[in-house]
Amino acid sequence: MAEDNKKKIYHISKRKEDGKWQVKFANGERALKLFDTQAEAIDFAKEKAKNQDGAISIHKVDGKIRKQKY
C-alpha cells in the first residue's frame, strides 16, 4: 500500500557531456527526454507530472536544486 503514496518525481538538470537539459526520474539511469533549453524541459516535466500526479524538481546549472514543485 505504501507504493500508492509514492509520487513520481521528475528531475530537470543539465548534462555535463553535451550541455543538454534532461528530464529524469529520481534515481533514474537514463534521461526520459533531452532539450536545448531548461524552459522546454520544464514544460515537458510539468505535463508528465500533471498526468501522473507527480512532482518536478528543477536543478540549476551547477546541479543544486533551484525549485521543487509538488
N, C-alpha and C positions, 0 to 999 in steps of 0.2 A: 504493500500500500504506500510506502514512503516514496516509491517511484513516481506516483501520481503528483506529488508535491514538487518534484524537481522541474525547474524551468530550464528550457534550452537557452543558453547564453551565447550570443554571437559576439565575438571579439573582432574589432576592426583595428588593424595595425599595419605599419609599413614594413615591407620586406627589405632586408638589407641587401639581398642578392641583386635585385633588379629595380628597387625603388617603387614597386607597385604597391597599392593598398590592397590588403586581403581581408576577407571575411572568413573567420574560422569558428568552430565550436570551441568552448573551453576545453583545454587539454587535447584538442584535435591535432592530428599529424599533418593534414593537408588542408590547404585553403579550399573553401567551397567555391569561391569566385574571386577573380582579380580585377582591379580597377586602376585607372590612371589617376583618379583624384579621390581624396578622402570623402568628399561630398557624395560621389556616386556610390561608394562603399556603404556609407551611412544609409542612403536611401534604400539600397538593396537589403541591408540588415534589418532596417525598420519594418519593411514589408514582410520579411520572413518571420520576424519576432511577433508581429501582429497576427499573422495567420496561424502561428503555433503557440500562442500565449507564452512567448519567450521574452527575453530581455537582451539589451545590447550594452556593450562596454566599449567605449571609444578610447583608443590609446593615442598619445602624442607621438611625434616622430621619434623621440628618444625611448619610447616603449612604456613610459609612465601613463597611468590612467588619467585621461582628461575628463571624462564624464561617464557616469553609469546611469542607465535608464532602466527602470523596472516597470 
